[in-house]
Amino acid sequence: MTKTIDVVQDLQLAAIEAAMKRYILQKSFDDWVKKNIEVRECVKFVKKADAPDNDPVCYCRNKRSVHLRGRTIEMPEDSTWTQRGFTERTENTAFGKIMFENVEQSIDEAQYMRIAVDYGNSPYKEKLNTLIKDFWKLDPPGLLISVSGGAKSFNVSQDICASFQQGLLNAAKSTDAWIITGGQYCGVMKLVGDVIARTVSKRRIPTIGIGNWGKTWRNEKLLIENRRSDAMDTTYYPVEEPAKGFATLDPNHTHHFLVDDGTTGNDGIEYGFRAALEMLICEMHKIENVRLPMVCIMVEGGMRCLEIAKGTLENGNTLVVLKGSGRVSDILCYCFENSIEIEKDGGKKERILPSESEKEIKKLIQKDFGKYNIEREMLDLVLKISNYRDFVTIFSIHNPEPLDFYILSSLMSSANANVMAAAKMRQMRLAITWGHAKIARQFIFSQKLYKFSADELNQLMFFSI
């Protein structure tokens, strides 16, 4: 009887000790976030002329009732509201663990962080590095996979969706990859979340959503002040159909950044932060001065996807486009297959479309995007992307190899004769980890690209063992 009491007491003490440790760690995290990661709030209220008087709306598109209590200044109605002049960085009010409700399958205790749009700028890189490494404690990745594609207007065949999900999963698992998406519960982002949720693995694949705070449905639920009284350090978030113009968070992403510029419903504010974070992650995980390899996968999509693809390529990364998935992906594939390379004055090379092909691509743009009046803008962007042909891989479900093969081969085929030895060694280690001997033979052991020394071959042999 005495032994039983001792065991119970030991268990109780262990539980109290664990709870205290968790409390101390959480308090340390809370204190750090409040000192280092700020959000943006509108602090100068300018009533919109057409807004109702009972709860008027500001030009930031937020109601007066949700402006900062006691800090917001009422401005004359004829004031010109600007994001830069009328918003300020303030203490963070939405971060921590998140549990998802109203859904059968979800990640246990994902992390979320509301964050000012400013943190996409260089001075804040060290703070993001500290958050990811020291507090979120993510294991170093072997590859960064950025997924871009359609959201609400997403109409892709089941065969292509299945091929994409399986290829993405194989690539992520075999290389210890991190995945980045827009983090919404719709379109290609939901496809990513669904396949991650079905994964049975000791290692949870870090899947980071980078969304827009002002377009996140029911974001008031994410405010710390609105947590349930019994929730301690966890926020409960309902997964439900959002109102038009808003998006629900995907419940199967492990982490969510919610980028905030102090407005509600302002499109595209997160893309600059996303590009900066992707570059930071690649820099954070350098080996021998060689950045972590990154590949962007495009599935269907609209104008924003083209902008993301252009940024990806300009930063020296590779792009894989899923042919047959529709909209922008198919327009881009058509351009690659029908454009020709010409040499301009000064020897500069550029890709152009023959007149008949240009007419055809304009028809494709008109069919999918005619109501937006962006034909010329989209065509110019597509042609700019086509100039990076060596860094773009087109994948079709009719190809002889699966998508994961093309993801890795895209990283290899962009190499050239002047590639650094350290970069080539990192590529080779990635191919060995992935178990793709065919890729090693096709790209890495090609004497045209790089000739390995005896010492390097010995290193690779021991690495493979």
MARMIKE-266474 format. One record per residue: x, y, z of N, C-alpha, C in turn; residue in one letter. Coordinates in steps of 0.2 Angstrom, whole numbers, padded with zeros to 4 digits, always signed. Example, Ala and Ser with C-alpha at 12.3 -4.5 7.8 and 13.67 -1.06 7.14 Angstrom:
! MARMIKE-266474
+0066-0028+0039+0062-0022+0039+0066-0016+0039A +0064-0011+0035+0068-0005+0036+0064+0000+0039S 
This chain:
! MARMIKE-266474
+0004-0006+0000+0000+0000+0000+0004+0006+0000M +0010+0006+0004+0014+0012+0005+0018+0013-0002T +0020+0007-0005+0023+0008-0012+0019+0011-0017K +0012+0009-0017+0007+0012-0022+0007+0020-0021T +0006+0022-0014+0006+0029-0013+0012+0033-0015I +0018+0029-0014+0024+0033-0017+0024+0033-0024D +0022+0028-0028+0022+0029-0035+0017+0034-0037V +0011+0035-0034+0006+0040-0036+0009+0047-0035V +0012+0048-0029+0015+0054-0027+0021+0056-0032Q +0025+0051-0034+0030+0052-0039+0027+0054-0046D +0022+0051-0048+0019+0053-0054+0016+0060-0054L +0013+0062-0048+0010+0068-0047+0016+0074-0047Q +0021+0072-0044+0027+0077-0044+0030+0078-0051L +0030+0072-0055+0033+0072-0062+0028+0077-0066A +0021+0076-0065+0017+0080-0069+0017+0087-0067A +0018+0089-0061+0019+0096-0059+0025+0099-0061I +0030+0095-0061+0037+0097-0064+0036+0098-0071E +0033+0094-0075+0032+0095-0082+0028+0101-0084A +0023+0102-0080+0019+0108-0081+0022+0114-0080A +0027+0114-0074+0031+0120-0073+0036+0122-0078M +0039+0116-0081+0044+0117-0086+0041+0120-0092K +0035+0118-0094+0031+0120-0100+0029+0127-0099R +0027+0129-0093+0025+0136-0091+0031+0141-0092Y +0037+0139-0089+0043+0143-0090+0045+0144-0097I +0045+0138-0101+0047+0139-0108+0042+0143-0112L +0035+0143-0110+0030+0147-0114+0031+0154-0112Q +0032+0155-0106+0033+0162-0103+0039+0165-0107K +0045+0161-0107+0051+0164-0111+0049+0165-0118S +0045+0161-0121+0043+0162-0128+0039+0168-0129F +0034+0169-0124+0029+0175-0125+0033+0181-0124D +0038+0181-0119+0042+0187-0118+0046+0189-0124D +0049+0184-0127+0053+0185-0133+0049+0188-0138W +0043+0185-0140+0039+0187-0145+0037+0195-0144V +0035+0196-0138+0032+0203-0137+0038+0208-0138K +0044+0206-0137+0049+0211-0137+0052+0211-0145K +0051+0206-0148+0055+0205-0155+0050+0205-0161N +0044+0202-0161+0040+0201-0167+0034+0206-0166I +0033+0211-0170+0028+0216-0169+0023+0215-0175E +0017+0218-0174+0012+0218-0179+0010+0225-0181V +0006+0226-0186+0004+0232-0188-0003+0234-0187R -0004+0240-0184-0011+0242-0183-0012+0249-0185E -0019+0250-0188-0021+0257-0190-0022+0261-0183C -0018+0267-0183-0019+0271-0177-0022+0278-0178V -0024+0279-0184-0027+0285-0186-0033+0284-0190K -0039+0284-0187-0045+0282-0190-0048+0288-0194F -0049+0286-0201-0052+0290-0205-0059+0287-0208V -0064+0290-0206-0071+0287-0208-0072+0287-0216K -0074+0281-0218-0075+0281-0225-0082+0285-0227K -0082+0289-0232-0088+0293-0233-0095+0289-0234A -0094+0282-0236-0100+0278-0237-0102+0273-0231D -0098+0274-0226-0098+0270-0220-0104+0271-0216A -0108+0266-0213-0113+0268-0208-0111+0271-0202P -0115+0275-0198-0113+0279-0193-0113+0275-0186D -0117+0269-0186-0117+0265-0180-0110+0262-0178N -0107+0259-0183-0100+0256-0182-0096+0258-0189D -0094+0264-0190-0091+0266-0196-0084+0262-0197P -0083+0262-0204-0077+0259-0206-0071+0264-0208V -0065+0262-0207-0059+0266-0209-0057+0264-0216C -0053+0268-0219-0050+0267-0225-0045+0261-0225Y -0043+0259-0219-0039+0252-0218-0044+0246-0219C -0051+0248-0219-0056+0243-0220-0058+0239-0213R -0055+0242-0208-0057+0239-0201-0062+0244-0198N -0067+0241-0194-0072+0245-0191-0068+0249-0185K -0071+0254-0183-0069+0258-0177-0068+0254-0171R -0073+0249-0170-0073+0245-0164-0067+0240-0164S -0063+0239-0169-0058+0235-0169-0051+0238-0169V -0051+0245-0169-0045+0249-0169-0042+0249-0162H -0036+0251-0161-0033+0250-0155-0036+0255-0150L -0038+0252-0144-0042+0255-0139-0037+0260-0136R -0039+0267-0135-0036+0272-0132-0030+0274-0135G -0028+0271-0141-0022+0274-0145-0024+0277-0152R -0030+0275-0154-0032+0277-0161-0034+0285-0161T -0031+0289-0165-0033+0296-0166-0039+0296-0171I -0044+0300-0170-0049+0301-0175-0047+0307-0179E -0047+0306-0186-0044+0311-0190-0050+0314-0194M -0049+0320-0197-0055+0323-0201-0056+0318-0207P -0063+0318-0209-0065+0314-0214-0062+0315-0221E -0059+0321-0222-0056+0323-0228-0048+0321-0228D -0046+0318-0223-0039+0316-0223-0037+0311-0228S -0031+0311-0231-0029+0305-0235-0026+0300-0232T -0029+0294-0231-0027+0288-0227-0021+0285-0231W -0015+0283-0228-0010+0280-0231-0008+0274-0227T -0006+0269-0229-0004+0263-0225+0003+0265-0221Q +0007+0268-0224+0014+0270-0221+0013+0275-0216R +0008+0280-0217+0008+0286-0212+0003+0285-0207G -0002+0280-0208-0008+0279-0203-0008+0273-0199F -0002+0269-0200-0002+0262-0196+0005+0262-0193T +0005+0259-0187+0011+0258-0183+0013+0251-0181E +0019+0249-0180+0020+0243-0177+0019+0243-0170R +0015+0238-0167+0013+0237-0160+0015+0230-0158T +0014+0230-0151+0015+0223-0148+0011+0218-0151E +0014+0212-0151+0010+0206-0154+0005+0204-0150N -0001+0202-0153-0007+0200-0150-0010+0194-0152T -0006+0190-0157-0009+0184-0159-0003+0179-0161A -0001+0174-0157+0004+0170-0158+0003+0164-0153F +0007+0158-0155+0007+0153-0150+0005+0146-0154G +0002+0142-0150-0001+0135-0152-0008+0136-0155K -0010+0132-0160-0016+0132-0162-0019+0125-0163I -0025+0124-0161-0029+0118-0162-0035+0120-0166M -0036+0115-0171-0041+0116-0176-0048+0113-0174F -0053+0116-0175-0060+0113-0173-0064+0112-0180E -0069+0108-0179-0074+0106-0184-0071+0103-0190N -0066+0099-0189-0062+0095-0195-0060+0089-0192V -0060+0083-0196-0059+0077-0194-0051+0076-0193E -0047+0079-0197-0040+0078-0197-0036+0084-0197Q -0032+0085-0192-0028+0091-0191-0021+0089-0188S -0017+0094-0189-0010+0094-0185-0012+0095-0178I -0008+0091-0173-0009+0093-0166-0004+0099-0164D -0007+0104-0162-0004+0110-0159+0001+0112-0164E -0002+0115-0170+0002+0119-0174+0004+0125-0171A +0009+0129-0174+0011+0135-0172+0009+0141-0177Q +0007+0147-0174+0005+0152-0178+0008+0159-0176Y +0010+0163-0180+0013+0170-0178+0010+0175-0183M +0007+0180-0180+0005+0186-0184+0011+0190-0184R +0013+0193-0190+0019+0197-0190+0018+0203-0195I +0022+0208-0193+0021+0214-0197+0025+0213-0204A +0022+0216-0209+0025+0215-0216+0032+0217-0216V +0034+0222-0212+0041+0224-0212+0046+0219-0211D +0044+0213-0208+0049+0208-0206+0052+0205-0213Y +0049+0206-0218+0052+0204-0225+0058+0208-0226G +0060+0213-0223+0066+0217-0224+0072+0214-0220N +0078+0216-0223+0084+0213-0220+0086+0214-0213S +0084+0220-0210+0086+0221-0203+0083+0216-0198P +0077+0212-0200+0074+0208-0196+0075+0200-0197Y +0080+0199-0201+0082+0192-0203+0084+0188-0197K +0088+0191-0192+0091+0188-0186+0085+0185-0182E +0080+0190-0181+0074+0188-0177+0070+0182-0180K +0069+0182-0186+0066+0176-0189+0070+0170-0188L +0077+0171-0189+0081+0165-0188+0080+0162-0181N +0080+0167-0176+0079+0165-0169+0073+0161-0168T +0068+0164-0171+0061+0161-0170+0061+0154-0173L +0063+0153-0179+0063+0146-0182+0068+0141-0179I +0074+0143-0177+0079+0138-0175+0078+0137-0167K +0077+0143-0163+0078+0142-0156+0071+0141-0153D +0065+0143-0155+0059+0142-0152+0055+0137-0156F +0054+0137-0162+0050+0132-0166+0055+0126-0167W +0061+0126-0166+0066+0120-0166+0065+0116-0172K +0065+0118-0178+0064+0114-0184+0070+0111-0186L +0070+0105-0187+0077+0101-0189+0079+0104-0196D +0085+0105-0197+0088+0107-0203+0085+0103-0210P +0083+0107-0215+0080+0103-0221+0086+0102-0226P +0085+0097-0230+0089+0095-0235+0087+0099-0242G +0081+0101-0242+0078+0104-0248+0072+0109-0246L +0071+0114-0249+0065+0119-0248+0061+0118-0254L +0055+0116-0253+0050+0116-0258+0044+0121-0257I +0044+0125-0262+0039+0131-0262+0033+0129-0267S +0027+0128-0265+0022+0126-0269+0017+0132-0270V +0016+0134-0277+0012+0139-0279+0006+0137-0284S +0000+0139-0283-0005+0137-0287-0012+0140-0286G -0017+0137-0289-0024+0140-0288-0026+0139-0281G -0031+0144-0279-0034+0144-0273-0042+0142-0274A -0046+0147-0274-0053+0146-0274-0055+0144-0281K -0052+0146-0287-0054+0144-0294-0049+0138-0296S -0050+0133-0292-0045+0127-0293-0049+0121-0296F -0047+0120-0302-0051+0114-0306-0046+0110-0309N -0043+0105-0306-0038+0101-0308-0040+0093-0308V -0038+0089-0313-0041+0083-0313-0038+0079-0307S -0042+0073-0305-0040+0069-0299-0033+0066-0301Q -0032+0064-0307-0025+0060-0309-0019+0065-0308D -0020+0071-0310-0014+0076-0309-0014+0078-0301I -0019+0078-0298-0019+0080-0290-0015+0074-0287C -0017+0068-0288-0014+0062-0285-0007+0061-0287A -0005+0063-0293+0002+0063-0295+0006+0068-0292S +0003+0074-0291+0007+0079-0288+0008+0078-0280F +0003+0075-0277+0003+0074-0270+0008+0068-0268Q +0008+0063-0272+0013+0057-0271+0020+0060-0273Q +0021+0063-0278+0028+0066-0280+0030+0070-0274G +0026+0075-0272+0028+0080-0267+0030+0076-0260L +0026+0071-0258+0027+0067-0252+0034+0064-0253L +0035+0060-0258+0041+0056-0259+0047+0061-0259N +0047+0067-0262+0052+0071-0262+0054+0074-0255A +0048+0076-0252+0049+0079-0245+0052+0074-0240A +0049+0068-0240+0051+0063-0235+0058+0061-0236K +0060+0060-0243+0067+0057-0244+0073+0062-0243S +0071+0069-0243+0076+0074-0243+0076+0078-0236T +0071+0076-0232+0070+0080-0226+0068+0087-0228D +0064+0088-0232+0062+0095-0235+0057+0098-0230A +0058+0105-0231+0052+0109-0228+0048+0111-0234W +0042+0112-0233+0037+0114-0238+0034+0121-0236I +0034+0126-0241+0030+0132-0240+0025+0133-0245I +0019+0135-0242+0013+0137-0247+0010+0143-0244T +0004+0145-0247+0000+0150-0244-0004+0149-0238G -0004+0142-0236-0007+0140-0230-0015+0141-0229G -0018+0141-0235-0026+0141-0235-0029+0134-0235Q -0035+0134-0233-0039+0128-0233-0043+0127-0240Y -0039+0128-0245-0042+0127-0252-0037+0126-0257C -0039+0124-0263-0035+0124-0269-0028+0119-0268G -0023+0121-0271-0017+0117-0270-0014+0117-0263V -0016+0122-0259-0013+0122-0252-0017+0117-0248M -0023+0116-0249-0027+0110-0246-0024+0103-0248K -0022+0103-0255-0019+0097-0257-0013+0095-0253L -0009+0100-0252-0003+0099-0249-0004+0097-0241V -0009+0100-0238-0011+0099-0231-0014+0092-0231G -0018+0090-0235-0021+0083-0235-0016+0078-0236D -0011+0078-0240-0006+0073-0241-0002+0072-0235V +0000+0078-0232+0004+0078-0226+0001+0075-0220I -0006+0076-0220-0010+0073-0214-0010+0066-0215A -0010+0063-0221-0010+0056-0222-0004+0052-0221R +0002+0056-0219+0008+0053-0219+0009+0050-0212T +0012+0044-0213+0014+0040-0206+0021+0040-0206V +0024+0044-0202+0031+0045-0202+0033+0047-0195S +0039+0045-0193+0042+0048-0186+0043+0055-0186K +0045+0057-0192+0047+0065-0193+0041+0068-0196R +0038+0073-0193+0033+0077-0196+0036+0082-0201R +0034+0082-0207+0036+0087-0212+0034+0094-0210I +0039+0098-0209+0038+0105-0208+0034+0108-0214P +0028+0110-0213+0024+0113-0219+0022+0120-0217T +0025+0125-0220+0024+0132-0217+0019+0136-0222I +0014+0138-0219+0009+0142-0223+0011+0150-0222G +0011+0154-0227+0012+0161-0226+0006+0164-0229I +0002+0167-0225-0004+0170-0227-0005+0177-0225G -0011+0180-0226-0012+0187-0225-0017+0188-0219N -0014+0191-0214-0018+0192-0208-0025+0195-0210W -0025+0200-0214-0031+0204-0215-0036+0201-0219G -0034+0195-0222-0039+0191-0226-0040+0184-0223K -0038+0183-0217-0039+0177-0214-0046+0177-0210T -0050+0172-0212-0057+0172-0209-0057+0171-0202W -0061+0174-0198-0061+0174-0191-0055+0175-0187R -0051+0180-0190-0044+0181-0187-0045+0183-0179N -0051+0186-0178-0051+0188-0170-0051+0182-0166E -0052+0176-0168-0051+0170-0164-0044+0169-0162K -0040+0171-0166-0032+0170-0165-0029+0175-0160L -0033+0180-0158-0030+0185-0153-0030+0182-0146L -0024+0183-0143-0023+0180-0137-0029+0182-0132I -0031+0188-0132-0036+0190-0127-0043+0186-0128E -0044+0183-0134-0050+0179-0135-0049+0172-0134N -0044+0170-0131-0043+0162-0130-0048+0160-0125R -0050+0154-0125-0054+0151-0120-0051+0151-0113R -0055+0152-0108-0052+0152-0101-0048+0146-0099S -0050+0140-0102-0047+0134-0100-0041+0132-0105D -0039+0137-0110-0035+0135-0116-0028+0136-0114A -0026+0139-0109-0019+0141-0107-0015+0144-0113M -0010+0141-0116-0006+0144-0121-0009+0142-0128D -0015+0139-0129-0017+0137-0135-0023+0140-0138T -0023+0142-0144-0029+0145-0147-0033+0140-0151T -0040+0140-0150-0044+0135-0154-0047+0139-0160Y -0046+0136-0166-0048+0140-0172-0053+0136-0176Y -0059+0138-0178-0064+0134-0182-0063+0134-0189P -0063+0128-0192-0062+0127-0199-0069+0127-0202V -0070+0132-0206-0077+0133-0209-0077+0137-0215E -0082+0137-0219-0083+0141-0225-0082+0148-0224E -0077+0151-0227-0076+0159-0226-0081+0163-0230P -0082+0169-0228-0085+0174-0232-0081+0176-0238A -0084+0178-0243-0081+0180-0250-0075+0185-0248K -0069+0183-0251-0064+0188-0251-0059+0186-0245G -0061+0181-0241-0057+0178-0235-0055+0171-0236F -0050+0169-0232-0048+0162-0232-0047+0159-0225A -0049+0153-0225-0048+0149-0218-0041+0146-0218T -0038+0145-0212-0032+0142-0212-0032+0135-0213L -0027+0132-0216-0027+0125-0217-0025+0121-0211D -0029+0116-0209-0028+0113-0202-0022+0108-0202P -0019+0107-0208-0013+0102-0208-0007+0105-0210N -0006+0111-0209+0001+0114-0210+0003+0115-0202H +0010+0114-0202+0013+0113-0195+0014+0120-0192T +0015+0125-0197+0016+0132-0195+0013+0137-0199H +0011+0143-0196+0007+0148-0200+0010+0155-0199H +0013+0158-0204+0015+0165-0203+0009+0169-0206F +0006+0174-0202+0001+0178-0205+0003+0185-0205L +0004+0188-0211+0008+0194-0213+0003+0200-0212V +0005+0205-0209+0000+0210-0207+0003+0217-0209D -0001+0221-0213+0001+0228-0215-0004+0233-0212D -0008+0231-0207-0013+0235-0204-0019+0236-0207G -0021+0232-0212-0027+0233-0216-0031+0226-0216T -0037+0227-0218-0041+0221-0220-0043+0220-0227T -0041+0214-0230-0043+0213-0237-0039+0216-0242G -0033+0218-0240-0028+0220-0245-0024+0215-0248N -0025+0213-0254-0022+0208-0258-0014+0208-0259D -0011+0202-0258-0004+0201-0260+0001+0204-0255G -0001+0206-0249+0004+0209-0245+0009+0204-0243I +0008+0198-0243+0012+0192-0240+0017+0190-0245E +0017+0192-0251+0022+0189-0256+0029+0191-0255Y +0030+0197-0253+0037+0200-0252+0040+0196-0246G +0036+0196-0241+0038+0192-0235+0040+0185-0236F +0036+0182-0240+0037+0175-0242+0043+0174-0246R +0045+0178-0251+0051+0178-0255+0057+0179-0250A +0056+0184-0246+0062+0185-0241+0063+0179-0236A +0058+0176-0234+0058+0170-0229+0062+0164-0233L +0059+0163-0239+0062+0158-0243+0070+0159-0244E +0072+0165-0245+0079+0166-0246+0083+0165-0240M +0079+0168-0234+0083+0167-0227+0084+0160-0226L +0079+0156-0227+0079+0148-0225+0085+0145-0229I +0086+0147-0235+0091+0144-0240+0098+0147-0237C +0098+0153-0235+0104+0156-0232+0106+0153-0225E +0101+0152-0221+0102+0149-0214+0105+0142-0214M +0104+0138-0220+0106+0131-0220+0111+0130-0225H +0116+0135-0226+0122+0135-0230+0126+0129-0228K +0129+0126-0233+0134+0121-0231+0140+0123-0236I +0146+0124-0233+0152+0126-0237+0151+0132-0241E +0147+0137-0239+0145+0143-0242+0140+0141-0248N +0137+0136-0248+0132+0134-0254+0125+0134-0250V +0121+0138-0253+0114+0139-0251+0110+0132-0251R +0105+0132-0247+0101+0126-0247+0097+0126-0254L +0097+0121-0257+0093+0121-0264+0086+0122-0263P +0083+0125-0268+0075+0126-0267+0072+0125-0274M +0066+0123-0274+0063+0122-0280+0055+0124-0279V +0053+0128-0284+0046+0130-0284+0042+0125-0288C +0036+0123-0286+0031+0119-0290+0025+0123-0291I +0023+0123-0298+0017+0127-0300+0012+0122-0302M +0006+0123-0299+0000+0119-0301-0006+0124-0302V -0008+0124-0309-0013+0128-0311-0011+0136-0309E -0016+0139-0306-0014+0146-0304-0016+0152-0308G -0015+0158-0305-0016+0164-0308-0010+0169-0309G -0012+0175-0309-0007+0180-0310-0002+0180-0304M -0004+0179-0298+0001+0180-0293+0006+0174-0293R +0004+0168-0296+0008+0163-0297+0014+0164-0302C +0012+0168-0307+0017+0170-0312+0023+0175-0308L +0020+0179-0304+0024+0184-0300+0029+0180-0295E +0026+0175-0292+0030+0171-0288+0036+0167-0292I +0034+0164-0297+0038+0160-0302+0044+0165-0304A +0042+0171-0306+0047+0176-0309+0052+0177-0303K +0050+0178-0297+0054+0180-0291+0059+0174-0290G +0056+0168-0290+0060+0162-0289+0065+0161-0293T +0064+0162-0300+0069+0161-0305+0075+0167-0304L +0072+0173-0303+0077+0178-0302+0082+0177-0296E +0080+0174-0291+0084+0172-0285+0088+0166-0287N +0088+0163-0293+0093+0158-0294+0090+0151-0293G +0084+0150-0291+0081+0144-0290+0077+0141-0296N +0075+0135-0295+0072+0131-0301+0064+0131-0300T +0061+0130-0306+0054+0129-0306+0051+0123-0310L +0047+0120-0307+0043+0114-0310+0036+0116-0311V +0034+0115-0317+0027+0117-0319+0023+0111-0321V +0017+0110-0318+0013+0104-0320+0009+0105-0326L +0011+0102-0331+0007+0103-0338+0000+0099-0337K -0005+0102-0340-0012+0099-0339-0016+0101-0333G -0012+0105-0329-0016+0107-0323-0020+0113-0324S -0019+0117-0330-0024+0122-0331-0021+0129-0330G -0025+0134-0333-0024+0141-0332-0016+0143-0333R -0013+0147-0328-0007+0149-0329-0001+0144-0331V -0002+0138-0327+0003+0133-0329+0003+0131-0336S -0003+0130-0339-0003+0128-0346-0001+0133-0351D -0003+0139-0349-0001+0145-0353+0007+0145-0353I +0010+0144-0347+0017+0144-0347+0020+0139-0351L +0017+0133-0350+0020+0127-0354+0019+0128-0362C +0014+0131-0364+0013+0133-0371+0019+0137-0373Y +0020+0142-0369+0025+0147-0371+0032+0144-0372C +0034+0139-0367+0040+0136-0367+0041+0131-0373F +0035+0128-0375+0035+0123-0381+0035+0127-0388E +0033+0133-0388+0032+0137-0394+0037+0143-0395N +0040+0145-0390+0044+0151-0391+0051+0149-0394S +0054+0154-0397+0060+0153-0400+0066+0158-0397I +0072+0156-0398+0077+0160-0395+0080+0164-0401E +0081+0171-0400+0084+0175-0404+0090+0179-0401I +0095+0181-0405+0100+0185-0403+0100+0192-0404E +0100+0196-0399+0099+0203-0400+0105+0207-0401K +0105+0213-0402+0111+0217-0403+0115+0216-0396D +0122+0216-0397+0126+0215-0392+0127+0208-0389G +0124+0203-0393+0124+0196-0392+0120+0193-0386G +0115+0198-0384+0111+0195-0378+0105+0191-0382K +0104+0185-0378+0099+0181-0381+0092+0182-0377K +0087+0181-0381+0080+0182-0378+0075+0178-0382E +0070+0175-0378+0065+0171-0381+0059+0175-0383R +0056+0174-0389+0050+0177-0392+0045+0172-0395I +0039+0174-0395+0034+0169-0398+0033+0171-0406L +0033+0167-0410+0031+0168-0417+0024+0171-0417P +0022+0175-0422+0015+0178-0422+0009+0174-0421S +0009+0168-0424+0004+0163-0423+0003+0160-0416E +0009+0159-0413+0009+0157-0407+0007+0162-0402S +0009+0168-0403+0007+0174-0399-0001+0175-0399E -0004+0174-0405-0011+0174-0405-0014+0169-0401K -0011+0163-0402-0014+0157-0398-0014+0158-0390E -0008+0160-0388-0007+0161-0381-0012+0167-0378I -0013+0172-0383-0018+0177-0381-0025+0174-0380K -0027+0170-0384-0033+0166-0384-0034+0163-0377K -0028+0159-0375-0028+0156-0369-0029+0160-0363L -0025+0166-0363-0026+0171-0358-0033+0174-0357I -0036+0175-0363-0043+0178-0364-0048+0173-0361Q -0047+0167-0362-0052+0162-0360-0052+0161-0352K -0046+0161-0349-0046+0160-0342-0046+0167-0338D -0043+0172-0341-0043+0179-0337-0045+0185-0341F -0050+0184-0346-0052+0189-0350-0055+0195-0346G -0059+0193-0340-0063+0198-0337-0058+0203-0333K -0052+0201-0332-0047+0205-0328-0043+0210-0332Y -0044+0210-0338-0040+0214-0343-0033+0215-0341N -0030+0209-0341-0022+0209-0340-0019+0205-0345I -0021+0205-0351-0018+0201-0357-0011+0203-0358E -0010+0209-0359-0003+0212-0361+0002+0211-0355R -0001+0212-0349+0004+0211-0343+0006+0204-0342E +0001+0200-0343+0002+0192-0342+0007+0190-0347M +0006+0192-0353+0010+0189-0359+0017+0192-0358L +0018+0198-0356+0025+0200-0354+0028+0196-0349D +0025+0195-0344+0027+0191-0338+0029+0184-0340L +0025+0181-0344+0026+0174-0347+0032+0174-0351V +0033+0179-0355+0039+0179-0359+0046+0180-0355L +0045+0184-0350+0051+0185-0346+0053+0179-0342K +0048+0175-0340+0049+0169-0337+0053+0164-0342I +0050+0164-0348+0053+0159-0353+0060+0160-0354S +0063+0166-0353+0070+0167-0354+0075+0163-0349N +0071+0160-0344+0075+0156-0339+0074+0149-0340Y +0074+0147-0347+0072+0140-0349+0076+0135-0346R +0082+0136-0345+0087+0131-0342+0085+0130-0334D +0081+0134-0331+0079+0133-0324+0072+0131-0323F +0069+0129-0329+0062+0127-0328+0061+0120-0331V +0058+0116-0327+0056+0109-0329+0048+0108-0330T +0046+0105-0336+0039+0104-0337+0038+0097-0335I +0033+0096-0331+0031+0089-0329+0024+0087-0331F +0023+0081-0334+0016+0079-0336+0015+0072-0333S +0009+0070-0332+0008+0064-0329+0009+0058-0334I +0010+0060-0340+0012+0055-0345+0019+0054-0346H +0023+0058-0342+0031+0057-0342+0033+0050-0339N +0038+0047-0342+0040+0040-0339+0042+0040-0332P +0044+0046-0329+0046+0045-0322+0041+0049-0318E +0041+0048-0311+0036+0052-0307+0039+0059-0305P +0034+0063-0302+0036+0070-0301+0042+0071-0297L +0043+0066-0292+0049+0068-0287+0056+0067-0291D +0056+0063-0296+0062+0062-0301+0063+0069-0304F +0058+0072-0307+0058+0078-0310+0060+0084-0306Y +0058+0084-0299+0059+0089-0294+0067+0089-0293I +0070+0083-0292+0077+0083-0291+0081+0084-0297L +0079+0082-0303+0082+0083-0309+0082+0090-0311S +0077+0094-0309+0077+0101-0310+0083+0105-0307S +0084+0102-0301+0090+0105-0297+0096+0104-0301L +0097+0098-0304+0103+0096-0307+0104+0099-0314M +0099+0099-0318+0099+0102-0324+0101+0109-0325S +0100+0113-0320+0101+0120-0320+0109+0121-0319S +0112+0116-0317+0120+0117-0316+0123+0118-0322A +0129+0122-0322+0133+0123-0328+0140+0121-0326N +0145+0122-0331+0151+0120-0331+0155+0124-0326A +0153+0130-0324+0157+0134-0319+0154+0133-0312N +0150+0128-0311+0147+0127-0304+0152+0126-0299V +0151+0128-0293+0156+0127-0288+0157+0120-0286M +0163+0118-0284+0163+0111-0282+0159+0109-0276A +0159+0114-0271+0154+0112-0265+0147+0112-0267A +0145+0115-0272+0138+0115-0274+0137+0108-0277A +0141+0106-0281+0141+0099-0285+0141+0094-0280K +0145+0094-0275+0145+0089-0269+0139+0089-0266M +0136+0095-0264+0129+0095-0261+0124+0092-0265R +0124+0093-0271+0119+0090-0276+0120+0083-0276Q +0126+0080-0276+0127+0073-0276+0125+0070-0270M +0126+0073-0264+0123+0070-0258+0116+0070-0258R +0113+0075-0261+0105+0075-0261+0103+0069-0265L +0106+0068-0271+0104+0062-0275+0105+0056-0272A +0111+0055-0268+0112+0049-0264+0106+0048-0259I +0105+0053-0255+0100+0053-0250+0093+0051-0253T +0092+0053-0259+0085+0052-0262+0085+0045-0265W +0091+0042-0267+0092+0035-0269+0091+0035-0277G +0092+0041-0280+0091+0041-0288+0098+0041-0291H +0100+0034-0292+0106+0033-0296+0106+0036-0303A +0100+0035-0306+0099+0038-0313+0101+0045-0314K +0099+0049-0309+0100+0056-0309+0107+0058-0308I +0111+0054-0304+0118+0055-0303+0121+0053-0309A +0119+0048-0313+0123+0046-0319+0121+0052-0325R +0115+0054-0325+0113+0058-0330+0116+0065-0330Q +0116+0068-0324+0118+0075-0323+0125+0076-0319F +0126+0072-0314+0131+0074-0310+0138+0071-0312I +0138+0065-0315+0144+0062-0317+0145+0064-0324F +0141+0068-0327+0143+0070-0334+0149+0074-0334S +0154+0072-0338+0161+0076-0338+0160+0083-0341Q +0154+0084-0344+0153+0091-0347+0152+0096-0341K +0149+0093-0336+0147+0098-0331+0152+0098-0325L +0155+0093-0323+0160+0093-0317+0163+0087-0317Y +0170+0087-0316+0174+0081-0315+0176+0080-0308K +0174+0075-0305+0175+0074-0297+0182+0072-0297F +0186+0074-0291+0192+0072-0290+0192+0065-0286S +0198+0062-0285+0198+0056-0281+0196+0057-0274A +0198+0062-0271+0196+0064-0264+0188+0065-0263D +0185+0068-0268+0178+0069-0268+0174+0063-0269E +0177+0059-0273+0173+0052-0274+0174+0048-0268L +0179+0048-0264+0180+0045-0258+0175+0047-0253N +0174+0054-0252+0170+0057-0248+0162+0055-0249Q +0161+0054-0256+0154+0052-0258+0153+0045-0256L +0158+0041-0257+0158+0034-0255+0156+0033-0248M +0160+0036-0243+0158+0036-0236+0152+0039-0234F +0150+0044-0238+0143+0047-0236+0137+0042-0238F +0138+0038-0244+0133+0034-0246+0133+0028-0241S +0138+0026-0238+0139+0020-0233+0135+0022-0227I 
